[in-house]
């Protein structure tokens, strides 16, 4: 399963305020919109013969169609607000799983190999 990032809390509050929905609905909305945006990009990339992993091409696509972000967000708001509470439960479980998933181990980059050379002192 691909990891779905947790929405930015400020963005959640912004969407909740602008669309007059709860913070929980806003969080689900942003998650829904981000997944939908990725799906739409993948469909466009395949149709245009582009690499789905090309971030620059995705940025250009997003700039070429500036209304797509708003349309995807508004569609997600409509779907979330129209859904009865039991329908949101699977999405809530998905968000809970994402929060519980362990973060990748933060490790230092490998250091260069050390050798046991004697130090030369210059006087």
Protein Blocks (a to p, Z undefined) as FASTA:
>chain_A
ZZdddddfklmmmmmmmnopafklmmmmmmmmmmmmmmmmmmmmmmnopafklmklmmmm
mmmmmmlmmmmmmmmmmmmmmpcfklmmmmmmmmmmmmmpccdddddddddddddddcdd
dZZ
